[in-house]
Amino acid sequence: MNAQYILDWMPLVIPVGAIVFIVVIARKASKIDAEK
C-alpha cells in the first residue's frame, strides 16, 4: 500500500463510508424508536 494508491481511493471511500455510517445510525435510531 503506497501513499498514491491511498490518495487515489480516498475520494471514493469517504462518501461510501459516510453513507454506511448514516445508515447504521439510522437503523439504531429506528430500533430505539420501535422499542418504545
C-alpha distance matrix in Angstrom:
0.0 3.8 6.7 8.4 6.5 7.2 10.5 11.4 11.3 12.9 16.4 16.3 15.1 17.5 20.7 20.0 19.4 22.5 24.6 23.7 24.5 27.8 28.8 28.3 30.4 33.0 33.4 33.9 36.4 38.2 38.5 40.0 42.4 43.4 44.3 46.8
3.8 0.0 3.8 5.6 5.5 6.7 8.9 10.3 11.4 12.7 15.9 16.7 16.0 18.0 21.2 21.2 20.7 23.5 25.8 25.4 26.1 29.1 30.5 30.3 32.1 34.6 35.4 35.9 38.1 40.1 40.7 42.0 44.3 45.5 46.5 48.8
6.7 3.8 0.0 3.8 5.5 5.2 6.2 8.6 10.2 10.5 13.7 15.2 14.7 16.0 19.3 20.0 19.4 21.6 24.3 24.3 24.7 27.5 29.3 29.2 30.7 33.2 34.4 34.8 36.8 38.9 39.7 40.9 43.0 44.5 45.6 47.7
8.4 5.6 3.8 0.0 3.8 5.4 5.0 6.1 8.7 9.9 12.3 13.8 14.2 15.8 18.7 19.5 19.6 21.8 24.1 24.6 25.3 27.9 29.5 30.0 31.5 33.7 35.0 35.8 37.6 39.5 40.6 41.9 43.8 45.2 46.6 48.7
6.5 5.5 5.5 3.8 0.0 3.8 5.5 5.2 6.5 8.7 11.4 11.9 12.0 14.4 17.1 17.2 17.5 20.1 22.1 22.2 23.3 26.0 27.2 27.6 29.5 31.6 32.6 33.6 35.6 37.3 38.2 39.8 41.7 42.9 44.3 46.6
7.2 6.7 5.2 5.4 3.8 0.0 3.8 5.4 5.3 6.0 9.5 10.3 9.6 11.4 14.6 14.9 14.6 17.1 19.4 19.5 20.2 23.0 24.5 24.7 26.4 28.7 29.8 30.5 32.5 34.4 35.3 36.7 38.7 40.0 41.3 43.5
10.5 8.9 6.2 5.0 5.5 3.8 0.0 3.8 5.5 5.2 7.7 9.7 10.1 11.1 14.0 15.2 15.3 17.1 19.6 20.3 20.9 23.2 25.1 25.7 27.0 29.1 30.7 31.6 33.1 35.1 36.4 37.6 39.3 40.9 42.4 44.3
11.4 10.3 8.6 6.1 5.2 5.4 3.8 0.0 3.8 5.8 7.0 8.2 9.6 11.4 13.6 14.5 15.4 17.4 19.2 20.1 21.4 23.5 24.9 25.9 27.6 29.3 30.7 32.0 33.6 35.2 36.6 38.2 39.7 41.0 42.8 44.8
11.3 11.4 10.2 8.7 6.5 5.3 5.5 3.8 0.0 3.8 5.7 5.4 6.1 8.6 10.8 11.1 12.0 14.4 16.0 16.6 18.0 20.3 21.5 22.4 24.2 26.0 27.1 28.5 30.3 31.7 33.0 34.7 36.3 37.5 39.2 41.3
12.9 12.7 10.5 9.9 8.7 6.0 5.2 5.8 3.8 0.0 3.8 5.4 5.1 6.0 8.9 10.1 10.2 12.0 14.3 15.2 15.9 18.1 19.9 20.8 22.1 24.1 25.6 26.7 28.2 30.0 31.4 32.7 34.3 35.8 37.5 39.4
16.4 15.9 13.7 12.3 11.4 9.5 7.7 7.0 5.7 3.8 0.0 3.8 5.8 5.8 7.1 9.2 10.5 11.4 13.2 15.0 16.0 17.4 19.3 20.8 22.0 23.4 25.2 26.7 27.8 29.4 31.2 32.6 33.8 35.3 37.3 39.0
16.3 16.7 15.2 13.8 11.9 10.3 9.7 8.2 5.4 5.4 3.8 0.0 3.8 5.7 6.1 6.7 8.8 10.5 11.5 12.8 14.6 16.2 17.3 18.9 20.7 21.9 23.3 25.1 26.5 27.7 29.3 31.1 32.3 33.5 35.6 37.5
15.1 16.0 14.7 14.2 12.0 9.6 10.1 9.6 6.1 5.1 5.8 3.8 0.0 3.8 5.8 5.3 5.9 8.5 10.1 10.5 12.0 14.2 15.4 16.4 18.2 19.9 21.1 22.5 24.2 25.7 27.0 28.7 30.2 31.4 33.2 35.3
17.5 18.0 16.0 15.8 14.4 11.4 11.1 11.4 8.6 6.0 5.8 5.7 3.8 0.0 3.9 5.5 5.1 6.1 8.7 10.0 10.4 12.2 14.3 15.4 16.5 18.2 20.0 21.2 22.4 24.2 25.8 27.1 28.5 30.1 31.9 33.6
20.7 21.2 19.3 18.7 17.1 14.6 14.0 13.6 10.8 8.9 7.1 6.1 5.8 3.9 0.0 3.8 5.4 5.0 6.2 8.7 9.8 10.6 12.3 14.3 15.4 16.4 18.4 20.1 21.0 22.4 24.4 25.9 26.8 28.4 30.5 32.1
20.0 21.2 20.0 19.5 17.2 14.9 15.2 14.5 11.1 10.1 9.2 6.7 5.3 5.5 3.8 0.0 3.8 5.4 5.2 6.2 8.5 10.0 10.7 12.4 14.3 15.3 16.6 18.5 20.0 21.0 22.7 24.6 25.7 26.8 28.9 30.9
19.4 20.7 19.4 19.6 17.5 14.6 15.3 15.4 12.0 10.2 10.5 8.8 5.9 5.1 5.4 3.8 0.0 3.8 5.5 5.2 6.0 8.6 9.9 10.6 12.3 14.1 15.4 16.6 18.3 19.9 21.2 22.8 24.4 25.7 27.3 29.4
22.5 23.5 21.6 21.8 20.1 17.1 17.1 17.4 14.4 12.0 11.4 10.5 8.5 6.1 5.0 5.4 3.8 0.0 3.8 5.5 5.1 6.2 8.6 10.0 10.6 12.2 14.3 15.5 16.4 18.2 20.1 21.3 22.5 24.2 26.1 27.7
24.6 25.8 24.3 24.1 22.1 19.4 19.6 19.2 16.0 14.3 13.2 11.5 10.1 8.7 6.2 5.2 5.5 3.8 0.0 3.8 5.4 5.2 6.2 8.7 10.0 10.5 12.3 14.3 15.3 16.3 18.3 20.1 20.9 22.2 24.5 26.2
23.7 25.4 24.3 24.6 22.2 19.5 20.3 20.1 16.6 15.2 15.0 12.8 10.5 10.0 8.7 6.2 5.2 5.5 3.8 0.0 3.8 5.5 5.1 6.2 8.7 9.8 10.6 12.4 14.2 15.3 16.6 18.5 20.0 20.9 22.8 25.0
24.5 26.1 24.7 25.3 23.3 20.2 20.9 21.4 18.0 15.9 16.0 14.6 12.0 10.4 9.8 8.5 6.0 5.1 5.4 3.8 0.0 3.8 5.5 5.2 6.3 8.6 10.0 10.8 12.3 14.3 15.5 16.8 18.5 20.0 21.6 23.4
27.8 29.1 27.5 27.9 26.0 23.0 23.2 23.5 20.3 18.1 17.4 16.2 14.2 12.2 10.6 10.0 8.6 6.2 5.2 5.5 3.8 0.0 3.8 5.5 5.2 6.0 8.6 9.9 10.4 12.1 14.2 15.4 16.3 18.1 20.1 21.6
28.8 30.5 29.3 29.5 27.2 24.5 25.1 24.9 21.5 19.9 19.3 17.3 15.4 14.3 12.3 10.7 9.9 8.6 6.2 5.1 5.5 3.8 0.0 3.8 5.5 5.0 6.1 8.6 9.8 10.4 12.2 14.3 15.2 16.2 18.4 20.4
28.3 30.3 29.2 30.0 27.6 24.7 25.7 25.9 22.4 20.8 20.8 18.9 16.4 15.4 14.3 12.4 10.6 10.0 8.7 6.2 5.2 5.5 3.8 0.0 3.8 5.4 5.2 6.3 8.6 9.9 10.7 12.5 14.3 15.3 16.8 19.1
30.4 32.1 30.7 31.5 29.5 26.4 27.0 27.6 24.2 22.1 22.0 20.7 18.2 16.5 15.4 14.3 12.3 10.6 10.0 8.7 6.3 5.2 5.5 3.8 0.0 3.8 5.5 5.1 6.1 8.6 9.9 10.7 12.3 14.2 15.6 17.2
33.0 34.6 33.2 33.7 31.6 28.7 29.1 29.3 26.0 24.1 23.4 21.9 19.9 18.2 16.4 15.3 14.1 12.2 10.5 9.8 8.6 6.0 5.0 5.4 3.8 0.0 3.8 5.5 5.0 6.1 8.6 9.9 10.5 12.1 14.3 15.8
33.4 35.4 34.4 35.0 32.6 29.8 30.7 30.7 27.1 25.6 25.2 23.3 21.1 20.0 18.4 16.6 15.4 14.3 12.3 10.6 10.0 8.6 6.1 5.2 5.5 3.8 0.0 3.8 5.4 5.1 6.1 8.6 9.8 10.3 12.4 14.6
33.9 35.9 34.8 35.8 33.6 30.5 31.6 32.0 28.5 26.7 26.7 25.1 22.5 21.2 20.1 18.5 16.6 15.5 14.3 12.4 10.8 9.9 8.6 6.3 5.1 5.5 3.8 0.0 3.8 5.5 5.1 6.3 8.7 9.9 10.8 13.0
36.4 38.1 36.8 37.6 35.6 32.5 33.1 33.6 30.3 28.2 27.8 26.5 24.2 22.4 21.0 20.0 18.3 16.4 15.3 14.2 12.3 10.4 9.8 8.6 6.1 5.0 5.4 3.8 0.0 3.8 5.4 5.2 6.3 8.6 10.1 11.3
38.2 40.1 38.9 39.5 37.3 34.4 35.1 35.2 31.7 30.0 29.4 27.7 25.7 24.2 22.4 21.0 19.9 18.2 16.3 15.3 14.3 12.1 10.4 9.9 8.6 6.1 5.1 5.5 3.8 0.0 3.8 5.4 5.0 6.1 8.7 10.2
38.5 40.7 39.7 40.6 38.2 35.3 36.4 36.6 33.0 31.4 31.2 29.3 27.0 25.8 24.4 22.7 21.2 20.1 18.3 16.6 15.5 14.2 12.2 10.7 9.9 8.6 6.1 5.1 5.4 3.8 0.0 3.8 5.4 5.0 6.3 9.0
40.0 42.0 40.9 41.9 39.8 36.7 37.6 38.2 34.7 32.7 32.6 31.1 28.7 27.1 25.9 24.6 22.8 21.3 20.1 18.5 16.8 15.4 14.3 12.5 10.7 9.9 8.6 6.3 5.2 5.4 3.8 0.0 3.8 5.4 5.3 6.8
42.4 44.3 43.0 43.8 41.7 38.7 39.3 39.7 36.3 34.3 33.8 32.3 30.2 28.5 26.8 25.7 24.4 22.5 20.9 20.0 18.5 16.3 15.2 14.3 12.3 10.5 9.8 8.7 6.3 5.0 5.4 3.8 0.0 3.8 5.5 5.5
43.4 45.5 44.5 45.2 42.9 40.0 40.9 41.0 37.5 35.8 35.3 33.5 31.4 30.1 28.4 26.8 25.7 24.2 22.2 20.9 20.0 18.1 16.2 15.3 14.2 12.1 10.3 9.9 8.6 6.1 5.0 5.4 3.8 0.0 3.8 5.5
44.3 46.5 45.6 46.6 44.3 41.3 42.4 42.8 39.2 37.5 37.3 35.6 33.2 31.9 30.5 28.9 27.3 26.1 24.5 22.8 21.6 20.1 18.4 16.8 15.6 14.3 12.4 10.8 10.1 8.7 6.3 5.3 5.5 3.8 0.0 3.8
46.8 48.8 47.7 48.7 46.6 43.5 44.3 44.8 41.3 39.4 39.0 37.5 35.3 33.6 32.1 30.9 29.4 27.7 26.2 25.0 23.4 21.6 20.4 19.1 17.2 15.8 14.6 13.0 11.3 10.2 9.0 6.8 5.5 5.5 3.8 0.0
